[in-house]
Structure formats: C-alpha cells, structure tokens
Amino acid sequence: MRNFVRTLVSAKASTRQPMIMRNAILTLALFCCATLHAQVEFAKTSCDLGTFAEDTVRLPRHTFTFINRGKKAVAPSEVKTSCGCLKADFDRRPVAPDGKGQITVTFRPEGHPGRFLRKLTVYFSNQPQPYILEVKGNVRPSRQHRPR
C-alpha cells in the first residue's frame, strides 16, 4: 500500500499518470463499496465444546451470536460444515441493522474419538466474503471402541 501511495504522489506527467490515477480511483471505489455492504460481527468466532463421551446421549452444542453492524438488513443464506458430524441450524429471516441473529451448531461425536477441530463457513446475503467459525473439543472413546 505504501508503494502504491508513493507511486501516486511521485507520478510525473507522463502517459502512465492517467492510468495510475484511474487505477487508484477504481481501487478506492471498490474498497468503499465493500465497506458499505452490510457488516456482520460475531461475538465469538470459535468455541471449545470441552471433553465428552463418544456415546453421550446429550449432544454437545453451541450458539454463535452475531450483530448486523451495517446499514442494510442481512440474512444468513448458507452454512457449510467441514464434516457431516457437525450440524448447523439458523434462521434465514433478515436481521435488521443493529439486530442480532444466531447460528446453533450440534456435534455428533459417534465415530469421532479424540481431539477435533471443525469449521463452519457462513454465507450472508449482501456479503462478498463468507465468515469462518471454528468448533473444537475432545471426544472420549466409548467402551466398545477402547483398545484392550
């Protein structure tokens, strides 16, 4: 960025100057447009579910909370998980500016003993880039899977 600014400041009247100025204006316009889109802020982007048994009846879950800090309503449009053992539930209704929304994830530990780190990719309407959330923990093997 520093070189870019230095080039703009030190550019002499030449055939390149109009192209440099055009590129600078285009870059600035793209940056401004990206920041004008709805902006989502998560309270936490990772959670530790702790240690639990592989054959637990009460499945571990966590709720990620977000706030719409933008000027337009925004809605979660899709949540992709890195593994089928992780399920995400969310409301697709738009969240107004300064409103809150939630994404609840549930982890199914069966067949996944040991430490784990799973990722969720969250897509929002009016957002060019997805958000990445992490869920980690440790699954104690069930008795039937423990080595003898």
C-alpha positions as semicolon CSV with decimal commas, in nm:
position;residue;x (nm);y (nm);z (nm)
1;M;0,000;0,000;0,000
2;R;0,288;0,235;0,085
3;N;0,445;0,183;-0,259
4;F;0,108;0,241;-0,420
5;V;0,069;0,578;-0,244
6;R;0,432;0,670;-0,315
7;T;0,375;0,595;-0,684
8;L;0,066;0,819;-0,688
9;V;0,244;1,107;-0,517
10;S;0,563;1,087;-0,720
11;A;0,400;1,020;-1,056
12;K;0,512;1,274;-1,315
13;A;0,305;1,398;-1,603
14;S;0,352;1,112;-1,842
15;T;0,144;0,871;-2,039
16;R;0,121;0,648;-1,731
17;Q;-0,023;0,911;-1,499
18;P;-0,384;0,891;-1,628
19;M;-0,375;0,511;-1,599
20;I;-0,230;0,527;-1,247
21;M;-0,496;0,776;-1,139
22;R;-0,771;0,566;-1,296
23;N;-0,647;0,255;-1,114
24;A;-0,623;0,446;-0,787
25;I;-0,978;0,575;-0,819
26;L;-1,107;0,231;-0,913
27;T;-0,931;0,069;-0,615
28;L;-1,069;0,332;-0,379
29;A;-1,421;0,291;-0,519
30;L;-1,408;-0,088;-0,479
31;F;-1,282;-0,053;-0,122
32;C;-1,561;0,192;-0,037
33;C;-1,829;-0,030;-0,192
34;A;-1,708;-0,331;0,004
35;T;-1,728;-0,141;0,331
36;L;-2,076;-0,009;0,255
37;H;-2,220;-0,360;0,240
38;A;-2,387;-0,498;0,549
39;Q;-2,126;-0,589;0,807
40;V;-2,172;-0,880;1,041
41;E;-1,987;-0,905;1,370
42;F;-1,971;-1,232;1,563
43;A;-1,937;-1,217;1,943
44;K;-1,703;-1,521;1,918
45;T;-1,569;-1,698;1,610
46;S;-1,458;-2,014;1,789
47;C;-1,583;-2,232;2,071
48;D;-1,449;-2,521;2,275
49;L;-1,713;-2,782;2,349
50;G;-1,487;-2,941;2,611
51;T;-1,445;-3,315;2,669
52;F;-1,734;-3,557;2,641
53;A;-1,802;-3,925;2,578
54;E;-1,838;-4,060;2,225
55;D;-2,162;-4,233;2,323
56;T;-2,311;-3,934;2,502
57;V;-2,689;-3,901;2,488
58;R;-2,688;-3,523;2,524
59;L;-2,520;-3,396;2,208
60;P;-2,285;-3,101;2,261
61;R;-2,396;-2,775;2,103
62;H;-2,303;-2,412;2,088
63;T;-2,481;-2,099;1,968
64;F;-2,282;-1,837;1,780
65;T;-2,439;-1,490;1,807
66;F;-2,388;-1,214;1,551
67;I;-2,489;-0,849;1,520
68;N;-2,564;-0,672;1,194
69;R;-2,344;-0,360;1,211
70;G;-2,435;-0,249;0,860
71;K;-2,699;-0,012;0,728
72;K;-2,896;-0,282;0,542
73;A;-3,074;-0,594;0,658
74;V;-2,871;-0,911;0,618
75;A;-2,968;-1,278;0,631
76;P;-2,763;-1,596;0,664
77;S;-2,806;-1,768;0,328
78;E;-2,597;-2,082;0,372
79;V;-2,379;-2,256;0,631
80;K;-2,135;-2,524;0,515
81;T;-1,969;-2,755;0,765
82;S;-1,632;-2,926;0,724
83;C;-1,773;-3,261;0,840
84;G;-2,107;-3,440;0,846
85;C;-2,068;-3,476;1,225
86;L;-2,146;-3,105;1,262
87;K;-2,498;-2,975;1,202
88;A;-2,587;-2,607;1,182
89;D;-2,932;-2,459;1,247
90;F;-3,007;-2,098;1,161
91;D;-3,295;-1,868;1,077
92;R;-3,294;-1,739;0,718
93;R;-3,502;-1,433;0,803
94;P;-3,327;-1,098;0,754
95;V;-3,166;-0,933;1,055
96;A;-3,222;-0,556;1,068
97;P;-2,934;-0,312;1,127
98;D;-2,811;-0,344;1,488
99;G;-3,022;-0,660;1,519
100;K;-2,896;-0,995;1,645
101;G;-2,903;-1,339;1,489
102;Q;-2,789;-1,686;1,589
103;I;-2,635;-1,995;1,437
104;T;-2,654;-2,307;1,655
105;V;-2,419;-2,597;1,588
106;T;-2,456;-2,952;1,718
107;F;-2,172;-3,204;1,718
108;R;-2,240;-3,577;1,676
109;P;-1,938;-3,749;1,838
110;E;-2,017;-4,111;1,740
111;G;-1,727;-4,248;1,535
112;H;-1,506;-3,944;1,602
113;P;-1,298;-4,022;1,915
114;G;-1,008;-3,791;2,004
115;R;-0,945;-3,421;1,962
116;F;-1,129;-3,244;1,684
117;L;-1,138;-2,908;1,510
118;R;-1,424;-2,844;1,268
119;K;-1,502;-2,534;1,064
120;L;-1,822;-2,369;0,951
121;T;-1,833;-2,139;0,652
122;V;-2,118;-1,891;0,691
123;Y;-2,253;-1,701;0,389
124;F;-2,472;-1,392;0,424
125;S;-2,682;-1,205;0,173
126;N;-2,515;-0,880;0,059
127;Q;-2,176;-1,008;0,177
128;P;-1,898;-1,081;-0,072
129;Q;-1,690;-1,289;0,170
130;P;-1,801;-1,573;0,400
131;Y;-1,721;-1,591;0,771
132;I;-1,528;-1,886;0,914
133;L;-1,625;-2,021;1,257
134;E;-1,443;-2,297;1,449
135;V;-1,567;-2,566;1,685
136;K;-1,320;-2,778;1,880
137;G;-1,324;-3,030;2,160
138;N;-1,220;-3,375;2,272
139;V;-1,423;-3,696;2,243
140;R;-1,352;-3,977;2,490
141;P;-1,382;-4,313;2,311
142;S;-1,680;-4,525;2,410
143;R;-1,611;-4,851;2,592
144;Q;-1,673;-5,060;2,283
145;H;-1,405;-4,868;2,089
146;R;-1,137;-4,854;2,360
147;P;-0,822;-5,057;2,290
148;R;-0,764;-5,352;2,523
